[in-house]
Amino acid sequence: MTAADPAPHPEARLGLVTGATGYVGGEVVGVLVERGWRVRVLSRSADKVRQAEWGDAVVDGVAGPGQVEVVEGDASSPEDLATALRDVDVAWYLLHSMGDGDDFQDEERSMAEAFATAAREAAVSRIVYLGGLHPEGEELSEHLASRVEVGEILLGSGVPTAALQAGVVLGDGSQSFVMLRHLAERLPGAIAPGWLRNEIAPIAVDDALHYLVAAADLAPDVNRTFDIAGPDVVSYADMMKRYARALGLGPRVVLTAPVTTPRAAARWIGLVTPVDHELAKPLVGSLLHDTVASEHDLADLVGEPAGGATGFEEAVRRAARGSDTRRWRRTLTWTGAAVTATAVVGSLVTDPTSRWYRRLSKPSWQPPSWAFPVAWTALYADIALVSALSIADLQETSREDEARAYAAALGTNLVLNAGWSALFFGAKQLRLSTVEAVALAASSADLVRRAARVSPEKGVALAPYAAWTTFAAALTAEITRRNA
């Protein structure tokens, strides 16, 4: 756990942290524990809380200085909130819905109102909230607008509130950073929507933690929003380029396209990164506007982080520390090599101009001969890319067994792929090649299933391969029947 100011607080105050099993909430708990706070967390699962990095600080019963106690409950329950907020000095409200249902805004509003009421009744001395940077006077995305509304509810609670507003948080567990990292690592170039040129003021997670914790000591009469941001103002496209440069990944080229919907962009992110498209939607929504700080008043009141604000390059190097930033490159290299070897073997034994093949009776629905190399070239590229994305994502999310199983399934599929050409064109075994084609189609469908379990977008991207091999199996069977 990192902290900008590690000196413990002289008094063992009691702080409540909601959202403690999330990334930012968990980091806040860690800093408070280091500084000797008595920490209480409200969570549906005490077992999940104990799995955090600071899980060994969790105690049964009442927490002492540097310890954590757990109230199992629901943040939408007035009874659970009353229990969680009893005797609390400062409460951190770090709950955000990343869902996309029609009622998520109603749920966020209802939870914020219940929390505001319970905090006022419990005589909490301060609420600290983290929302999103946003421009004034523009129509905001649903998620960003909801976060603004939550801040307004807490500010109107009657409890002094510091509603901090941040843009992209650069930290290893931040979904915004995970998305940025994998887009920059996996795309040597991209044609992106024009709004990726909007200005953004990202902030290092250590700096965000400094302000979130220091806001607890604001004077009782302070009840307002605060913008928090790092020293750099860049576009998202430039963040991709600067990330790659900072990590030594080579140049990145990002061109802008006039029209790309946020929903389509979220699906694209679900395909090329480990970030689920449902999580990507609110992240994309925050990029539709310039998100820069209009003031830095909180730094004037509580001081800057130790050593000053963290620059973008240093922030991403810290966040990427311990990550395998070359994993994707290695994975694509070996899947590409395996697929290329399969294509070479298949092409060496395939001879559609041979007298034997030309004399075979073929159905009228067989594609022209020129279509096969065109289709297979595209499909081989599809197999290599989607398989590399799937295996790399499984490894990134610590699903190593599934990654090995996918790699084994891919190897089996490629052997069947090359074997069909050898049986049909090389050995001229029509019946055996039909059996092989059916096995290849089944293996291809299984590969699509495995890719779809990683993300639906990957399954859709690989589906043409399964469709083509199914068609090829039907075609092989028909040629075998005609030439029995």
N, C-alpha and C positions, 0 to 999 in steps of 0.2 A: 504494500500500500504506500502510495506516495502522498506527500502533503507539502504545501508551500511553506507553512509555518509550524514546525513540529512541537513547539513549546506547549506543554499542557496548560489547560485553563486552571486558574487557582482554585476555583470552586467546582465541586462535582455536581453540576446542574443535570437535570433530567431532560433529555431530548427525545422526542418521538420522531421516527423516520418512517414514512409510508413509502411503498415502492422499494423496499430494501432489497428485494431479490432481483430488481432491475440493475442495470449497469451503474447509472449515476447514483441511485439510492444506495447501492452496496458500497460504492466508493465513499459516499458521505459517512456512512456508518463506520467504515474503517478509519477515517480521519478523526471522527469523534472519539472512538475507542482509544486511539493513540494519544489524544489530548486529555484523557481522563474523564470524559463525560460518562454519566450513567445513561445508557441508551436503551430505549424501548422501541421495538418494531411491531407493526401491525401486519400480520401475514396470515393467509389461509392455511399455511403449512409450516409448522415449527421444524419439521424434518428438512424442508427445503432451505430454511434459514441456516440450519447447522451446516449445510454444504458450502456456505460462502467462505471466502478466504479467512474471514475473522470468526468462523464458526466455533473455534475453540474458546472464544470469549463469551459464548452464550451460556447462561446459567439458568437453572430452575429456580423460580421464585424471583426475589427482588434483586436487581442488578446493583452492584457497587461501582465505584469509579473504574473506568476501563472495561466494564462488562456490559453484556447485552441481555435483556429479558425479552421474551416473546409473548405477545397477546395474539392468540389465534382468533381470527375473526374476519369479518367482511367490512371493507371501507364504506359500503353503502348502508350498513346497519347502524342506526342511532345508538343502540345499546352497546355494540362493540366499540363504536367511536368513543362513547362516554368512558368505557373502561380503559381504552388505550390512552385517552387524553388526561386522565386523572393525575393531578399533581405535576403535569408537564410544564416546563419552563418555555421551551422553544419547540415548535413542531415544523418539520420539513414535509411539505406536501409535494410528492414527486410521482404522482399517479398520472399516467397518460394512456388513453386507449389507442391502440394501433389497429383496431378493427375497422371494418368498412360497412357495417350494417347501417340501415336507415336510421336507427335510434341511438347511435353511439354518442351523438351530440347531446341528446336528452340524458343519457346515462352519465356523461361527464358533468353536465350541469347539475343533475340531481346529487351526485357524489360530492361535488364542490359545495353545494348549499348545505348538505348534511354535515360536512366537515366544518364549515364556517360556523354553523350553529353550535355544534358540539365544542369547538375551540373557545367560542365566546362564553358558553356556559361553564366551561372548565377553568376560566380565567387564565388561559394561556397568555404569556407575555408577548410572544411574537410568532408569526407564521412566515416561513421562507418557502417560496414557490419558484419553480423553474419553468418558464414558458419559452416562446420562440420570438426571435427578432422579426419584425415585420414593418413594412412601410405604412404610413398613415394615409388614409383616404383612398385606398385601393381595395377592390373586392378580393378577399383572401380565400385560399383553399379551405375546405370544410374543417380539416384537422387544425390548421393554423388559426382559423377563426374561433374554433372551440377552445383552443389554449388561451387565446386572448380573453374570451368570455370567462373562463375559469379564473384567470388572474383578477378580472374585475369583480367577480363574486367574492373572492378572498379579501380583496382590498376594501370591499364594503361590509366586511364581517363584523366590524367593531373591534377586531384584534389587529394591532399594528402589524402590517404585512410588508415584506420586501418581495416584490414580484420581479424576479430576475428574468431577463430575456436574452437568450443566446441563439446563435446560428448553428452551424455545423460544429459538433464537439469532436475534437481529434483525440481519440483514446482507443485502446485495443478492443474494448467491448462495446463501443458505440456503433450502432447499426449504420449511422451516417458515415463513419470512418470505414467500416467493413465494405460498404458499397463503393466508396471512393477507392479504397485499396485494390479491390479486385477489378474494377473497371480500368484502373491505371495499369495494373500488372498484366491483364489479359488482352487488352486491346492496343495493338501498335498504332492503330488509327481508328477514328470513328466519325460517322456523319451523325451529328447530334442536333436536337432541336435548338432553335435560336435562343430560348431562354437559358441555355447553359452559359450564355454570355452575361447574364445578370451578375451584379456584384455581390460578393459574400464576404463576411468577416468571420472566419472560423476562429475557434478558441481551443487551446490545449486543455485537456481534461484537468491537469493539475491547476491551471489558472482558474477554471470554472469551480473547482473544489474550494480553492482559496476564497472566492467571493461567496459561495454558498454557505460556508461555515462562518466566515467573518461577518456575514449579514446578521447573525444571531446577536451581535453586540451593538447593533445600531440603536440610537436613542429611541425612547418610547414614542416620541412624536413623529417618527419617520414612517410614513405609510404611502408607498408609491412604487412605481415601476423603476427598474434600473436596467440599462443596456450593458451587457458584458461581451467583450470581443477581444480577439488578439490584435496584434499590431498590423497585420496584413489585410488588405482588401483586394480580393482576386475574384475572377470568375470561376465557375466550376470546371470549365474547360482548362483554364490555366492551373487549377489545382491538380488535375490529372497529369498535366505535363510536369509540374514542379514536383509532384510525388515521385514520378518515374525518375526524374533527374536526381532527386535527393537520395534515392535508393539505388542509383546506378543501373537503371533498367533500360537506358537508351531513350532516344527522342520519341515523342508521341505527337501525332497529327490529329487535330480535331477540327472538322469542318462543320458548319451549321446548315441545317435544312429549315425551310420556312414553316413546315407543318409537321408536328409530331405531337400526338395527344399524350397527356400524362398517363393515361391508362395503358396506352401502347408502350410508353417508356418503361412503366413498371413491369410489364410483361417481358420486355427486353432485358431488364435488370434481373428478373427471375431466371432468364435463360443463361446469362453469362456470369452471374455471381451467385454466391450462396444465400443471398438475401431473398426471402420469400416475396412474391409480388405483392401480397397483401401488406407486408411491412414496407415495401418500396413505395406504395402509393402516397402515404403521408410524407415520406422523405422527398419524393419528387415534387409534391405539392408545395413544400417549403422553398423549392428552387424557382418557382414561378415568379418570384418577386426579388427585388434587391433586398438583401438582409444585412444591413450594415448598422453599426451603432451610431445613434444621433447624439449621444452624450456619454461621458465616462465619470459620472458623479460618484458612483460607488467606490471607485479607486481613490477619489479625493477623500471620502469619508472613512474608509477602512484601510487604505494603503494598497499599493500594488503587490503582486506576489513577490516572494523573495527572489531577487535577481532580475526583477522586471518581467514584463510580458514576454511570453515565449513566441518566437517567430515560427512561421509555417513549417519550414524545413526541419527545424529542431523538433517541433511537435510531432511530425509524422515519423521521424526517425525513432523517437521515444515510443510512439504507439505501435510501430512495426517491430520493435525489438522483441525477439523471441518468435516471430512469425517466419515461416518459410516463404520468402518473397519470390523464390525461383521455382516453387512447386509446380505451378502451371506450365512453365516452360519445359521442365523435365517431363511432365506427364504427356504434354502434347507431342514431344519429341518421340517418345516410345510408342504412343498410339499411332502416330503418323508413320513411324517406321514399320510397325506391324501391318498396318493397312496397305502401305506401299508394297511390302513383300507379297501380300496376298494378291494385289493387283498384278504384280509382275508375273507371279506363278500362273495366274489365270490367263494372262495375255499370251504367255509362251505356249500354252497347250491349246488355246482357242484358235480355230482356223475356220471361219465361216465361208471361206472361198474354196474349201476342199470339195473334191468331187463327191465324196460320201455325204457331206452335209447338204450339198446342192440337190442331191437326188432324193433326199427325204421329203415325204409329203408333209406339208405344214398347213395349219389353219389360216383362214383368210384374216383373222384378227391378230396375227403375229406382226409386230412392228417392223418397219424397214430396217435393214442391217445397220444403217448409219446411226440409228437411235440408241443402239446398245452401248457403244463406247461413250456417247454423250451422257446417257443416264448413269452408267457406272462411274464415270469420273466424278459427277456431282455427288453420287451416293457414297463413294469412298471418302470424299472430303467430309461429308456429313457424319459418317461413322467416326472418323478420327476426331473431329472437333467435339461432337456431343459426348463421346466416350471420355475424352480428356476432361471436359467440363464436369461430367458426372463423377468420375473417379476423384478429381481434385476437390470437388465440393464435399464428397463423403469424407475424405481425409481431413479437410479443413474443419469439419464438424465432429471429428473424433469418431466417425463410424468406420473404423478400419476394417472390421469383418465384412461389412457390406462392400467396401472398396475392393477387397481381395476377391470377393464373390463376383463382382462386376467384371473385374479383370479376367477371371477364369472364364466367365460366360462369353466375354469378348473373344478370348483366344479360341474357344470351342467354335464360335460362330465363324471366325476367319478360316479355321481349318475346314469347316464344312463348305464355306464359300469357295475356297480354292479346290476342294475335293470334287465339287460338282463339275467344274471345267475339265478336270482330269478324267472323270468317269464318262462324261458325255462326249467330249471331243477327242480325248486321248485314247481311252479304252473302248469307246463306242458302245458302252453298256447302257442302253436306254432304260431298262427296268431299274437297274441299280441307281442310275442318275435321277430317276423319278423319286425313288425313296430318299435319296440324298437331298433333292430339292425340297421335299416336304419337311425333312428334318431341318434344313436351313431356314425355311419359312417359320417353323416353330421356334427355332433358336432366335431368329430376328424379332419375333413377337415378344419373346422373353426379355430380350435386350431392351426393347421399347418399354416394357413394364418396369424394368429396373431403373431406367432413366427417368420415367415418370414418377417413381418413388422419391427421386432426388428433387425434382421439381416438375410440375405439369408441363412447363414450357419445353423442357428437354425431351420429354416423351413425345410431344407434338413435333418437335424438330426432327426426331429420329423416325417417326412414323412412316415417312415415304419409303424408307429402306424395307420395313416390314411389308408394306403394300407391294413393293416391287418384287420381293422374293416370293410373296404369295402368288402374284401374277406369273412369275417365272415357273413356280411349281405347277400351276395349272397348265401353262404352255408346254412344259416338259411332259406332263402326263398325256396331253392331247397328241403330241408328236409321237410318243411311245405307242399310244393306241392306234394311230393311223399307220404306223410302220411295224406292227406286230408280226 
